[in-house]
């Protein structure tokens, strides 16, 4: 075993030191998730979470919207959360194992670094899409958008006029600040940052709003 380890190059040894612990962490996290005790481990920087009943006394809506916008700017891609603990661990797992395989096959270092990074980023992006879809399914199953009718909120992405397209708004729904697609019957677009009132629902997921 020691002879095998010493026969490896320094770069491959370093990659093994990353690959093995990262793989173990990912396996443990996956097992905990399936057991139902790892839901909060992911560390999503953009998840507002549930708020207690006295939330209006604890946090101002404007503060929430600013924090949400900052989080989306960091995690990026329209609310897609890339910088999560799970995603970062998965990146290092794929990056390190692909690099090990390529280096031991005799690939050039620059090509190994490029391919490994692309593969690692791809798996991180795939996980982000999967968890976004899962969270959307869970949210749609537990939350009734009709309960948002009459509540106020703010426009996150501009809402086009006369239902010619959809934007996004942040509103309080069943005790949590959520982001929802939105359309309007008004003749003028409702710009980002404008205050709105929910007056109805459109389809399964979109809200009908008007300027407040």
C-alpha positions as a Markdown table, in Angstrom:
| # | Residue | x | y | z |
|---|---|---|---|---|
| 1 | Unk | 0.0 | 0.0 | 0.0 |
| 2 | Unk | 2.8 | 2.4 | 0.9 |
| 3 | Unk | 4.7 | 1.5 | -2.3 |
| 4 | Unk | 1.6 | 2.2 | -4.3 |
| 5 | Unk | 1.1 | 5.6 | -2.6 |
| 6 | Unk | 4.7 | 6.6 | -3.1 |
| 7 | Unk | 4.5 | 5.6 | -6.8 |
| 8 | Unk | 1.9 | 8.3 | -7.3 |
| 9 | Unk | 2.8 | 11.8 | -8.3 |
| 10 | Unk | 2.4 | 14.7 | -5.9 |
| 11 | Unk | -0.5 | 16.1 | -7.8 |
| 12 | Unk | -2.4 | 12.7 | -7.8 |
| 13 | Unk | -1.7 | 12.3 | -4.0 |
| 14 | Unk | -3.2 | 15.8 | -3.4 |
| 15 | Unk | -6.2 | 14.9 | -5.5 |
| 16 | Unk | -6.8 | 11.7 | -3.5 |
| 17 | Unk | -6.6 | 13.7 | -0.3 |
| 18 | Unk | -9.5 | 15.8 | -1.7 |
| 19 | Unk | -11.5 | 13.0 | -3.4 |
| 20 | Unk | -11.7 | 10.5 | -0.5 |
| 21 | Unk | -12.9 | 12.9 | 2.2 |
| 22 | Unk | -15.3 | 14.7 | -0.1 |
| 23 | Unk | -16.8 | 11.4 | -1.3 |
| 24 | Unk | -17.3 | 10.2 | 2.3 |
| 25 | Unk | -19.0 | 13.5 | 3.2 |
| 26 | Unk | -21.3 | 13.3 | 0.2 |
| 27 | Unk | -22.2 | 9.7 | 1.0 |
| 28 | Unk | -23.0 | 10.6 | 4.6 |
| 29 | Unk | -25.0 | 13.6 | 3.6 |
| 30 | Unk | -27.0 | 11.5 | 1.1 |
| 31 | Unk | -27.8 | 8.8 | 3.7 |
| 32 | Unk | -28.9 | 11.5 | 6.2 |
| 33 | Unk | -31.1 | 13.0 | 3.6 |
| 34 | Unk | -32.8 | 9.7 | 2.8 |
| 35 | Unk | -33.3 | 9.1 | 6.5 |
| 36 | Unk | -35.0 | 12.5 | 6.7 |
| 37 | Unk | -32.6 | 14.1 | 9.1 |
| 38 | Unk | -30.4 | 16.0 | 6.6 |
| 39 | Unk | -32.8 | 18.5 | 5.1 |
| 40 | Unk | -31.2 | 21.5 | 6.8 |
| 41 | Unk | -27.6 | 20.5 | 6.1 |
| 42 | Unk | -27.4 | 21.9 | 2.6 |
| 43 | Unk | -26.8 | 25.5 | 3.7 |
| 44 | Unk | -28.6 | 27.3 | 0.9 |
| 45 | Unk | -27.6 | 30.9 | 1.2 |
| 46 | Unk | -30.8 | 32.1 | -0.6 |
| 47 | Unk | -33.4 | 30.2 | 1.4 |
| 48 | Unk | -35.5 | 32.6 | 3.4 |
| 49 | Unk | -37.2 | 29.7 | 5.3 |
| 50 | Unk | -40.2 | 29.8 | 7.4 |
| 51 | Unk | -40.9 | 32.8 | 9.6 |
| 52 | Unk | -42.5 | 32.8 | 13.0 |
| 53 | Unk | -45.9 | 34.5 | 13.5 |
| 54 | Unk | -44.3 | 37.6 | 14.9 |
| 55 | Unk | -42.1 | 38.0 | 11.8 |
| 56 | Unk | -43.3 | 41.5 | 10.9 |
| 57 | Unk | -42.0 | 42.7 | 14.2 |
| 58 | Unk | -38.6 | 41.0 | 13.6 |
| 59 | Unk | -37.8 | 41.9 | 10.0 |
| 60 | Unk | -38.9 | 44.6 | 7.7 |
| 61 | Unk | -40.0 | 43.6 | 4.2 |
| 62 | Unk | -37.6 | 45.9 | 2.5 |
| 63 | Unk | -34.7 | 44.3 | 4.4 |
| 64 | Unk | -35.9 | 40.9 | 3.1 |
| 65 | Unk | -36.1 | 42.0 | -0.5 |
| 66 | Unk | -32.6 | 43.5 | -0.4 |
| 67 | Unk | -31.2 | 40.4 | 1.2 |
| 68 | Unk | -32.9 | 38.2 | -1.3 |
| 69 | Unk | -31.6 | 40.2 | -4.2 |
| 70 | Unk | -28.1 | 40.0 | -2.8 |
| 71 | Unk | -28.3 | 36.3 | -2.3 |
| 72 | Unk | -29.5 | 35.8 | -5.9 |
| 73 | Unk | -26.7 | 37.9 | -7.2 |
| 74 | Unk | -24.2 | 35.6 | -5.4 |
| 75 | Unk | -25.8 | 32.3 | -6.2 |
| 76 | Unk | -27.0 | 33.6 | -9.5 |
| 77 | Unk | -29.0 | 32.4 | -12.5 |
| 78 | Unk | -32.5 | 33.6 | -11.5 |
| 79 | Unk | -32.8 | 32.0 | -8.1 |
| 80 | Unk | -30.8 | 28.9 | -9.0 |
| 81 | Unk | -28.7 | 28.1 | -5.9 |
| 82 | Unk | -25.3 | 27.0 | -6.8 |
| 83 | Unk | -23.3 | 27.9 | -3.7 |
| 84 | Unk | -24.7 | 25.3 | -1.4 |
| 85 | Unk | -22.7 | 22.9 | 0.8 |
| 86 | Unk | -24.0 | 19.9 | -1.2 |
| 87 | Unk | -23.1 | 21.5 | -4.5 |
| 88 | Unk | -19.6 | 22.5 | -3.5 |
| 89 | Unk | -18.9 | 19.0 | -2.1 |
| 90 | Unk | -20.2 | 17.4 | -5.3 |
| 91 | Unk | -18.0 | 19.7 | -7.3 |
| 92 | Unk | -14.9 | 18.6 | -5.5 |
| 93 | Unk | -15.9 | 14.9 | -5.7 |
| 94 | Unk | -16.3 | 15.0 | -9.5 |
| 95 | Unk | -13.4 | 17.3 | -10.1 |
| 96 | Unk | -10.9 | 15.3 | -8.1 |
| 97 | Unk | -11.9 | 11.8 | -9.4 |
| 98 | Unk | -12.0 | 13.0 | -13.0 |
| 99 | Unk | -8.6 | 14.6 | -12.5 |
| 100 | Unk | -7.1 | 11.4 | -11.0 |
| 101 | Unk | -8.4 | 9.2 | -13.8 |
| 102 | Unk | -7.1 | 11.6 | -16.5 |
| 103 | Unk | -3.6 | 12.1 | -14.9 |
| 104 | Unk | -3.1 | 8.4 | -14.4 |
| 105 | Unk | -4.1 | 7.9 | -18.0 |
| 106 | Unk | -1.3 | 10.3 | -19.0 |
| 107 | Unk | -3.3 | 13.4 | -19.9 |
| 108 | Unk | -1.7 | 16.8 | -19.9 |
| 109 | Unk | -2.2 | 18.8 | -16.8 |
| 110 | Unk | -3.9 | 21.8 | -18.5 |
| 111 | Unk | -6.4 | 19.5 | -20.3 |
| 112 | Unk | -7.0 | 17.6 | -17.0 |
| 113 | Unk | -7.7 | 20.8 | -15.1 |
| 114 | Unk | -10.1 | 22.1 | -17.8 |
| 115 | Unk | -12.1 | 18.9 | -18.2 |
| 116 | Unk | -12.2 | 18.3 | -14.4 |
| 117 | Unk | -13.5 | 21.8 | -13.8 |
| 118 | Unk | -16.2 | 21.5 | -16.5 |
| 119 | Unk | -17.3 | 18.2 | -15.1 |
| 120 | Unk | -17.4 | 19.5 | -11.6 |
| 121 | Unk | -19.3 | 22.6 | -12.5 |
| 122 | Unk | -21.7 | 20.5 | -14.6 |
| 123 | Unk | -22.6 | 18.3 | -11.6 |
| 124 | Unk | -23.0 | 21.3 | -9.4 |
| 125 | Unk | -25.3 | 22.9 | -11.9 |
| 126 | Unk | -27.3 | 19.7 | -12.3 |
| 127 | Unk | -27.8 | 19.3 | -8.5 |
| 128 | Unk | -28.9 | 23.0 | -8.3 |
| 129 | Unk | -31.6 | 22.3 | -11.0 |
| 130 | Unk | -32.7 | 19.1 | -9.4 |
| 131 | Unk | -33.1 | 20.7 | -5.9 |
| 132 | Unk | -34.8 | 23.7 | -7.3 |
| 133 | Unk | -37.3 | 21.4 | -9.1 |
| 134 | Unk | -37.8 | 19.3 | -5.9 |
| 135 | Unk | -38.3 | 22.4 | -3.8 |
| 136 | Unk | -40.8 | 23.8 | -6.3 |
| 137 | Unk | -42.8 | 20.5 | -6.2 |
| 138 | Unk | -42.8 | 20.5 | -2.4 |
| 139 | Unk | -43.8 | 24.2 | -2.3 |
| 140 | Unk | -46.6 | 23.7 | -4.9 |
| 141 | Unk | -47.9 | 20.7 | -3.0 |
| 142 | Unk | -48.1 | 22.5 | 0.4 |
| 143 | Unk | -48.9 | 26.1 | -0.5 |
| 144 | Unk | -52.1 | 27.4 | -2.0 |
| 145 | Unk | -51.4 | 30.5 | -4.1 |
| 146 | Unk | -55.0 | 31.7 | -3.5 |
| 147 | Unk | -54.1 | 32.5 | 0.0 |
| 148 | Unk | -51.9 | 35.3 | -1.4 |
| 149 | Unk | -54.9 | 37.3 | -2.7 |
| 150 | Unk | -55.2 | 40.6 | -1.0 |
| 151 | Unk | -51.6 | 40.6 | 0.3 |
| 152 | Unk | -49.0 | 43.2 | -0.7 |
| 153 | Unk | -45.5 | 42.6 | -2.0 |
| 154 | Unk | -42.8 | 43.9 | -4.3 |
| 155 | Unk | -41.8 | 43.3 | -7.9 |
| 156 | Unk | -38.6 | 41.3 | -8.2 |
| 157 | Unk | -38.5 | 41.1 | -12.0 |
| 158 | Unk | -40.6 | 43.7 | -14.0 |
| 159 | Unk | -44.1 | 42.5 | -14.8 |
| 160 | Unk | -45.1 | 43.1 | -18.5 |
| 161 | Unk | -48.4 | 44.9 | -19.3 |
| 162 | Unk | -51.7 | 43.3 | -20.3 |
| 163 | Unk | -50.5 | 39.8 | -19.6 |
| 164 | Unk | -48.1 | 40.0 | -22.5 |
| 165 | Unk | -45.5 | 38.1 | -20.4 |
| 166 | Unk | -44.7 | 37.3 | -16.8 |
| 167 | Unk | -42.4 | 38.8 | -14.1 |
| 168 | Unk | -41.7 | 37.8 | -10.6 |
| 169 | Unk | -42.9 | 39.2 | -7.3 |
| 170 | Unk | -42.0 | 38.6 | -3.6 |
| 171 | Unk | -45.1 | 38.3 | -1.3 |
| 172 | Unk | -45.9 | 36.9 | 2.1 |
| 173 | Unk | -47.7 | 33.6 | 1.7 |
| 174 | Unk | -48.8 | 31.3 | 4.5 |
| 175 | Unk | -46.2 | 32.8 | 6.9 |
| 176 | Unk | -43.2 | 32.8 | 4.5 |
| 177 | Unk | -41.9 | 35.3 | 2.0 |
| 178 | Unk | -41.9 | 33.5 | -1.4 |
| 179 | Unk | -41.1 | 34.4 | -5.0 |
| 180 | Unk | -43.9 | 33.8 | -7.5 |
| 181 | Unk | -44.4 | 34.4 | -11.2 |
| 182 | Unk | -46.8 | 37.3 | -11.8 |
| 183 | Unk | -48.9 | 38.8 | -14.6 |
| 184 | Unk | -50.9 | 42.0 | -14.6 |
| 185 | Unk | -54.0 | 43.4 | -16.5 |
| 186 | Unk | -52.6 | 47.0 | -16.3 |
| 187 | Unk | -51.8 | 48.8 | -19.5 |
| 188 | Unk | -48.3 | 49.7 | -18.3 |
| 189 | Unk | -45.5 | 47.5 | -17.1 |
| 190 | Unk | -44.9 | 47.3 | -13.3 |
| 191 | Unk | -41.2 | 48.0 | -12.8 |
| 192 | Unk | -38.8 | 46.2 | -10.4 |
| 193 | Unk | -39.1 | 47.5 | -6.9 |
| 194 | Unk | -42.7 | 48.7 | -7.3 |
| 195 | Unk | -45.2 | 47.7 | -4.6 |
| 196 | Unk | -48.1 | 45.5 | -5.7 |
| 197 | Unk | -51.2 | 43.9 | -4.4 |
| 198 | Unk | -52.3 | 40.4 | -5.4 |
| 199 | Unk | -55.8 | 40.4 | -6.9 |
| 200 | Unk | -56.0 | 36.9 | -8.3 |
| 201 | Unk | -54.3 | 33.8 | -9.6 |
| 202 | Unk | -53.5 | 32.7 | -13.1 |
| 203 | Unk | -53.0 | 29.1 | -13.9 |
| 204 | Unk | -51.3 | 26.9 | -11.3 |
| 205 | Unk | -48.3 | 29.0 | -10.2 |
| 206 | Unk | -48.7 | 32.7 | -11.3 |
| 207 | Unk | -50.3 | 35.5 | -9.4 |
| 208 | Unk | -52.3 | 38.4 | -10.9 |
| 209 | Unk | -51.1 | 41.7 | -9.5 |
| 210 | Unk | -51.7 | 45.4 | -9.7 |
| 211 | Unk | -49.7 | 48.4 | -8.7 |
| 212 | Unk | -50.4 | 49.4 | -5.1 |
